[in-house]
Amino acid sequence: MAITLLPDPPNPDSPSSFDTLAYPFVSALVGMVPEINAALAKMGMYATAGGTANVITLTGILPAGASSVATGTAVRFRASAANTGATTINLDGTGAIACRTVTGVALPSGYIRTDADTVAVYDGAFWVVPREIERGSNANGEFARFADGTQLCHLNATVTDPVTTASGSLFMNATQTWTFPAPFLAGNTAPSGASSSSGIRFVAGGTLSASSWNYQVASAVSSASSSAVRLSAIGRWY
């Protein structure tokens, strides 16, 4: 939103034109206030968050007496609780408006975080909520979650079980289970693996679920040595 330029200000060194210029200048200053307030609201000012995890109230952004939210208004806030499902935002008492992800769906559980600021932009119908990339790690590997629902998982591991069980022309070890460092949406996961150990070894996939993948290390020759594996998975978390 463009702010209207002020007219020429009155000059005390030109008394003959002072009164003529003073009135429109002061009037323009008064009219500029709502324009500045509206512009500030669209700059993503920091709001005070309240309410509950899924029914969020924000205050401190709109001018007093505002009854609606202008399209393009952006707010930033730090939530005190992660949402558990579909969420609404009520900005300065103008009424609860539903939130949407960048893909246009209702917010999934955990989309709004407590360890990072949330930005919401009003598009005229919904609060569209982008999301900072979420990265984490635990004993099961590393993961990254993106605002569009994409999730990546990775693990470097050493499998000590020997690759000595004959299976046709190959040798296999016992079935291993990789529990993903963060669960995927059911039916939306594509795992893969490779072995960097000496000799001809590869990772053979087995049973797959939203939270884990069973695999075995296969080799052209029988070997009792450990196998270094690199596992990865891509899919969706919502």
N, C-alpha and C positions, 0 to 999 in steps of 0.2 A: 504494500500500500504506500503510495507516494504521499509525502507530507507537503501541504500547500506552502509555497514560498510566502514569506512575509512581505508586505508592501514597504515602500521607503519609510524609514523611521523619521520622526520629527527631529529637527535640528535646533537646539536652543540658540544657536548663533543666527538663526533666521526666524525671528519672532513673527514676521508677517505670515509665514506658512505653518507655524507650529501647530496651531489649533486645527488647521485643515488636515494635517498629516497625523496628528495624535489619535484622533478618534478611530480611523480605520486600522491604524497599527495596533492599538489596544484590543479592538474587536477581533482582529486576526489572531492575537495571542490567545484569547479566550477560546476561539474556535480550533486552535492548534492542539489544545490539551487532549480532546478525545482522539485526534489523529495520532498523536504520540502514544497514547495508551494502547490503541489498536495495533500500532506498529510494534510496540514492545511485546504485546501478547503473541505476535507471530514470530518473534525472535527466539522462542523456546526458553522463556525465563524459568527460573527454578521455583517450583511450587511446594507448598507444605502439604504432605500427604497424610490422609486420615482414612476413616472408614474401616472396611474389613478387606481380607485378601482378594475377594472377588467383586466387592462393591466399594470402589475407591472414591474418596472425596479429595479434591485438590483445592487449595485456596491461595490467594495472594497474587493472582494474575490479572483478572479482568477488573476494569474500573467499577467503582461502587454503583450499584443499581443496574448493572448489565443483566439482561434477561435472556441472552442467547450467545452462542459461540460462533464467531465468524469463520468461514471456510479458510483454511490455511493456518489457523492458530496452532502454535506448537508449544508444548510444555515439557519440562524435564522434572523428574522427581525420583526420590529413593524410597522404594517400598519397604515396609517393615515386615512384610510376610509375602512369600511366594504365592501366586494365584494357584488355585486347584482346579480351575476350569474356566468356562465362559465368564468374562469380566466386563464391568461397566466403569466409566469414569464420570463423575459429576464435578464440573469445574465451577467453582465459586457459586454454587447453588443454582446453576442454570438448568439442571436436570440430568439424570443419568443417561449416558449415551454408550452404546455397545462398542467394544473394542474388536479389532480385526488384526490378524497377522498381515505380513507383507504379501501373503498369498491369498488374502481375502476370506479367511475362515476365522471362526471364533477361536480365542486363545486356548491352547492346550495347557494342561497342568504344568507349572514350572516355567512358563514363558516369561512371566515377570519375575525378576530375580531380586534378591536382597543384597547381593554382593556387587551390583553394578547399577548405575542410573538407568531409568527407563525414560525414553522419549516417546511422546505421542503427538500425532499431527491430525487435526480434524479435517476430513475431506468433504464435509458437507452432509455426510450421512453417518460415518463411523469415526472413531478414533483409530487411526492406523498406527500400529506399534512396531517400528523396526526393533532390532535386537542386536546387541553387541555379540560377537563371536564368543561362545562359552568354551573354555578349554579346561580340562581337568585330567587327573591321573590318579591311579590307585594300584594295588597289587596286580590287577588284571590288565594294565596297560594305560594308554593315553586315549583321550577322545576329544573331539571338537564338534560342537553343535552350532548350526547356522540358522539365521532367521527364516530362511525358506523351507526349513525342515530337514535339510541334509545333515547327516551325521557320519563322521569318520572315526574309526577305531584302529588302533595299532598296538602290536606287542612284539617285542624281541624276547625270545625265551630259549632256554636250553632244555632239551628233552633227554633225560638220562636213560630212559627205557631202551634196551637194545633192539636193533632192527634185525631180528633173527627168525621170525615166524614165516615159514614158506607160504606163499599165496600165488599159485601158478608159477610163473617165471620170475616173480618178485619176492622180496622179503619185506615184512611189515613189523612195526612195533605194536604194542597194545594201544587201544584207542585212548586218545587224549581229549580233554575237554577244555576249551577256551571259553571262560565266562567273560562276556564283553564288559569293558570298564563302565559302559552306560548302555542300558537296554535300547533296542530299536523298536519301531512300530512293527507289529506282527505282519509277516509276509512281505517285508520291505527291506531285506538284507541280502547282500551279495558278498560273502567272505572269500578270501583267497589266501594262499600261503606259499612259501618257498623255503628251501633249506640251503644254507650257505656252507654246510659241512663238506669235507673232502669226499670224493666219490660221487657217484650218480645217485642223488637222493632228491625226493620231491615230497610235497605234502598232498595227501589224498583226502578229500572232504567226505564228511559223513552227515549225520543227523544235524539239522539246523533248527534253531528256535529264535525267538525274539531276544533272548538273553544269553544264548551260548551256541557254540559250534563244536561238534565232535570231529576229530581229524586223526590221521595216522601218518607217520613218516614211512615212506616206501623207498626201497633201494634195489638196485640190480644185483647187489652182492650182500651176503649176510655180514653184519657188523655189530659188534658189541659196544662200539664207541658212542658217545653222546651225539645228539643232533642239534645244531643251532637252527632255529626256525624263526622266520619273520612272518607274522600273521597280520592281515589287514581286513577290514570290512567297511563297506559303504552302504548306506541305506537312508531311511528316514526315521526321525524320532517323533514326528507327528504327521 
